[in-house]
Amino acid sequence: MISLAANQIMWTAFIIGSSSPIIFFLLYKMGYVSKKIITLFIIGICVGLTWEIPFALAGDSFHLILVDWPIDLPLVRNINYAFLDSLIFLIGIFLCNTILKSDSYLYTFNSNALLIMIIWGSISEFLVDLNCSGKLNILKNQKVDLSLSFDQLLQDYKSGVKKMKVYRQMKMYNDSTLNPELYQKNNS
């Protein structure tokens, strides 16, 4: 059930992230979205890329992905996440416009707009952490299960229920009768 939910979240993120630039472009061409919104969308993508690209360069040792991404190409996941980051940024812009009843904060510093964006950023980060805490619980359960399995194996060895097997490696590839092709090339 948990992996199904993670898989659903991944597909949702993939579809929304991948389609957002196309949708914004179409809305702009049809006149439903202004050039200013497109510009803010692109700024949001650039802001998102400032941390998504370093995440990609850091590799799997830096972050843990429990669900395979549909397109396993370098940077595809990170660029898609940058599109999602831009949508989160636009929601923050919408909140500022709604609360402040003006977009003048886009052109001059406004501490209230900064506060709104900080609060919105904290809320969105909290929602991401809620999702990640579920993944962390899975990892903790796996660690406990693995530790118990290892402890049980050691106990079985101690009590004699299980016996260790010794395997010896034989270097048969050096035997000319077992690997004649290798020795034919050397003799030719």
C-alpha positions as CSV (number, residue, x, y, z in Angstrom):
1,M,0.0,0.0,0.0
2,I,2.8,2.4,0.9
3,S,4.8,1.7,-2.3
4,L,1.6,2.1,-4.3
5,A,1.1,5.5,-2.7
6,A,4.7,6.5,-3.4
7,N,4.3,5.3,-7.0
8,Q,1.1,7.4,-7.4
9,I,2.9,10.4,-6.0
10,M,5.8,9.9,-8.4
11,W,3.4,9.6,-11.4
12,T,1.5,12.7,-10.3
13,A,4.7,14.7,-9.9
14,F,5.9,13.4,-13.3
15,I,2.6,14.3,-15.1
16,I,2.2,17.7,-13.5
17,G,5.8,18.7,-13.8
18,S,6.2,17.5,-17.4
19,S,3.0,19.1,-18.6
20,S,3.3,22.5,-16.8
21,P,5.6,24.2,-19.4
22,I,3.3,23.0,-22.3
23,I,0.2,24.1,-20.5
24,F,1.7,27.5,-19.6
25,F,2.9,28.0,-23.2
26,L,-0.6,27.1,-24.6
27,L,-2.3,29.4,-22.1
28,Y,0.0,32.2,-23.0
29,K,-0.6,31.7,-26.8
30,M,-4.4,31.7,-26.2
31,G,-4.1,34.9,-24.2
32,Y,-5.1,33.4,-20.8
33,V,-1.7,34.0,-19.2
34,S,0.2,37.2,-19.3
35,K,3.9,37.6,-20.3
36,K,4.6,38.6,-16.7
37,I,3.3,35.2,-15.5
38,I,5.4,33.4,-18.1
39,T,8.4,35.4,-16.9
40,L,7.7,34.5,-13.3
41,F,7.3,30.8,-14.3
42,I,10.7,30.9,-16.0
43,I,12.2,32.6,-13.0
44,G,10.7,29.9,-10.7
45,I,12.3,27.2,-12.9
46,C,15.7,28.9,-12.7
47,V,15.4,29.2,-8.9
48,G,14.4,25.5,-8.7
49,L,17.4,24.5,-10.9
50,T,19.7,26.2,-8.4
51,W,19.2,23.3,-6.0
52,E,18.0,20.6,-8.4
53,I,21.2,20.6,-10.5
54,P,23.5,20.2,-7.4
55,F,21.2,17.4,-6.2
56,A,21.7,15.6,-9.5
57,L,25.5,16.2,-9.4
58,A,25.7,14.9,-5.8
59,G,24.2,11.6,-6.9
60,D,22.4,8.9,-5.1
61,S,24.6,9.1,-2.0
62,F,23.2,12.5,-1.3
63,H,19.5,11.8,-1.5
64,L,17.4,8.6,-1.6
65,I,14.8,8.0,-4.2
66,L,12.6,5.0,-3.4
67,V,10.6,4.9,-6.6
68,D,12.1,4.7,-10.1
69,W,11.4,7.6,-12.3
70,P,9.5,6.8,-15.6
71,I,12.3,8.3,-17.8
72,D,15.7,7.3,-16.4
73,L,17.8,9.9,-18.2
74,P,20.3,12.2,-16.5
75,L,18.7,15.4,-15.1
76,V,15.2,14.6,-16.3
77,R,13.9,14.1,-12.7
78,N,15.6,17.3,-11.6
79,I,14.4,19.4,-14.4
80,N,10.9,18.1,-13.8
81,Y,11.2,19.0,-10.1
82,A,12.3,22.5,-11.1
83,F,9.1,22.8,-13.1
84,L,7.2,21.8,-9.9
85,D,9.3,24.2,-7.9
86,S,8.2,26.9,-10.3
87,L,4.5,26.0,-9.7
88,I,5.1,26.3,-5.9
89,F,6.7,29.7,-6.5
90,L,3.7,30.8,-8.6
91,I,1.4,29.8,-5.8
92,G,3.5,32.0,-3.5
93,I,3.1,34.9,-6.0
94,F,-0.7,34.3,-6.1
95,L,-0.8,34.4,-2.3
96,C,1.1,37.7,-2.2
97,N,-1.2,39.2,-4.9
98,T,-4.3,38.0,-3.0
99,I,-3.2,39.2,0.4
100,L,-1.4,42.4,-0.6
101,K,-3.9,43.3,-3.3
102,S,-1.1,44.5,-5.5
103,D,2.0,43.2,-7.4
104,S,4.2,46.2,-6.6
105,Y,6.3,43.9,-4.4
106,L,7.7,42.4,-7.7
107,Y,9.4,45.7,-8.5
108,T,10.3,47.1,-5.1
109,F,11.2,45.4,-1.8
110,N,8.2,44.6,0.4
111,S,8.8,43.0,3.8
112,N,5.2,41.7,3.9
113,A,5.6,39.9,0.6
114,L,8.9,38.4,1.9
115,L,7.1,37.2,5.0
116,I,4.3,35.6,2.9
117,M,6.8,33.8,0.7
118,I,8.8,32.6,3.8
119,I,5.6,31.3,5.4
120,W,4.5,29.7,2.1
121,G,7.9,28.2,1.6
122,S,7.9,26.7,5.1
123,I,4.4,25.2,4.6
124,S,5.4,23.7,1.2
125,E,8.6,22.3,2.8
126,F,6.6,20.8,5.7
127,L,4.3,19.1,3.2
128,V,7.4,17.6,1.4
129,D,8.8,16.5,4.8
130,L,5.5,14.8,5.6
131,N,5.8,12.7,2.4
132,C,9.5,12.0,3.2
133,S,8.8,10.9,6.8
134,G,6.7,8.1,5.3
135,K,9.7,7.0,3.3
136,L,11.9,7.3,6.4
137,N,9.6,5.0,8.3
138,I,9.9,2.4,5.6
139,L,13.6,2.6,5.8
140,K,13.6,2.3,9.6
141,N,11.3,-0.8,9.4
142,Q,13.6,-2.3,6.8
143,K,16.6,-1.7,9.0
144,V,14.9,-3.4,12.0
145,D,13.8,-6.4,9.8
146,L,17.4,-6.8,8.4
147,S,18.9,-6.6,11.9
148,L,16.5,-9.2,13.2
149,S,17.2,-11.5,10.3
150,F,20.9,-11.1,10.8
151,D,20.6,-11.8,14.5
152,Q,18.5,-14.8,13.8
153,L,21.0,-16.1,11.3
154,L,23.8,-15.7,13.9
155,Q,21.7,-17.5,16.5
156,D,21.0,-20.3,14.1
157,Y,24.7,-20.7,13.5
158,K,25.5,-20.7,17.2
159,S,22.8,-23.3,18.0
160,G,23.8,-25.5,15.1
161,V,20.5,-25.2,13.2
162,K,22.4,-23.8,10.2
163,K,25.8,-24.8,9.1
164,M,28.2,-22.6,7.2
165,K,29.3,-23.8,3.8
166,V,32.8,-23.2,2.5
167,Y,33.2,-22.7,-1.2
168,R,36.5,-22.9,-2.9
169,Q,37.2,-21.2,-6.1
170,M,39.0,-23.3,-8.7
171,K,40.8,-21.5,-11.4
172,M,39.8,-23.8,-14.2
173,Y,40.2,-21.2,-16.9
174,N,44.0,-21.8,-16.7
175,D,43.5,-25.4,-17.7
176,S,44.1,-25.8,-21.5
177,T,41.6,-28.7,-21.7
178,L,38.8,-26.6,-20.1
179,N,39.5,-23.5,-22.0
180,P,41.1,-24.5,-25.4
181,E,40.1,-21.3,-27.1
182,L,42.3,-19.2,-24.9
183,Y,45.3,-21.5,-25.5
184,Q,44.7,-21.8,-29.2
185,K,45.0,-18.0,-29.6
186,N,48.3,-18.0,-27.7
187,N,49.7,-20.9,-29.8
188,S,48.8,-19.3,-33.1
